Amino acid sequence: MAGIRLSGAGTARALAVCAAIASVLTVVALAGSTARQADTAAASRVDAGGCNGRDRQGWTTVPVTFSGRTYRVQAYVPRSYDGADPRPLVLNLHGSNSNGAAQMAITGLGASAERYGFVVALPEGGLAYPGSAGGRAWNIPGVPLYGGHPAATDGRDEVGFVGATLDALGRSLCLDDRRVYATGFSGGARMTSLLGCTLSRRIAAIAPVAGLRADGTDGARPAPCRPMRPVPVLTFHGLADQANPYDGGLASRWTYPVPEAVRRWARIDGCPGAPVHTRVARHVERSAYTGCAGGAEVILYTQSDAGHTWPGAAGTEVRGFGRIEKDISANDLMWTFFSAHTL
């Protein structure tokens, strides 16, 4: 990054990050084609109008009007959807310098949606990522962007936009508003964390991957996280994550350790005592706070040799971000977790 002097291992890390960014841009370019195809297919569809018994499977596009602009939000509807039985919804939020279609390709949540019968929605961040042809970023107030770019001085109210997205999806598709969940990767995990703090009456549980925060922000005086109800939290993080280090310490973008974020959520959710640690695989430890207020729980899966990656990586691999943990599946674990929590 500009302004940082590197040598030895630092140079190697910088080269790895550069390679990873190039790989993400490739995925973004491929995903752009996928998104255009989805738009074309969706253009011929008639609005299902919620739970009216009409079929609407596969990719669809839902218009979302917010602050005078209309956004086109992609959603994936499983083949089992019949337009009459209300389905759970999972928001799948992309990381910085990515987009919704790339996030779907990386996570492979389409296959999970087919297996478990939920709908996946892919809203995109309000910021165009600097220097990128198609990458987006979430506008988290006061938080610099990945790659050393300064925080945006203005921009879209992302929490308001996600709320408007939920409204539009509910009008268009047959969804169960008691079973709405959010996950995201990296910058999308930070945004997911913020939604847990701000939309707890609409989102039943969150599962950030490689980016949990307890308030959405960092710094010496972070914004308080005050959800209206205890929020169940499931998260995953690798000890070899170089983008969002497990131990924290990247200036104002990423200041405190992942276990501290988990402890903060445990306090927010009124969890008693210390977490219970369980070895679930050779490189994976589960740390769980249970018995929390309102039936919530806070769970961390620490992967000892994984990088800035999505556990299980059922979709497209982004090279350069480190090892992908294959002994667990984030998709399967988070669906089991989500299924246990409703509003």
Buried (B, 14 or more C-beta within 10 A) or exposed (E): EEEEEEEEEEEEEBEBBEBBBEBBBBBBEBBBEBBEEBBEEBEEBEBBBBBEEBEBBBBBBBEBEBEEEEBBBBBBBBEBBBBEEBBBBBBBBBBBBBBBBBBBBBBBBBEBBBEBBBBBBBBBBBBEBEEBEBBBBBBBBBBBBBBBBEBBEEBBBBBEBBBBBBBBBBEBBBBBBEBBBBBBBBBBBBBBBBBBBBBBEBBBBBBBBBBBBBBBBBBEEBBEBEBEEBBBBBBBBBBBBBBBBBEBEBEBBBBBBBBBBBBBBBEBBEBEEEBEEEEEBEBBBBBBBBEBEEEBBBBBBBBBEBBBBBBBBBBBBBBBBBBBBEEBBBBBBBBEBBBEBBB
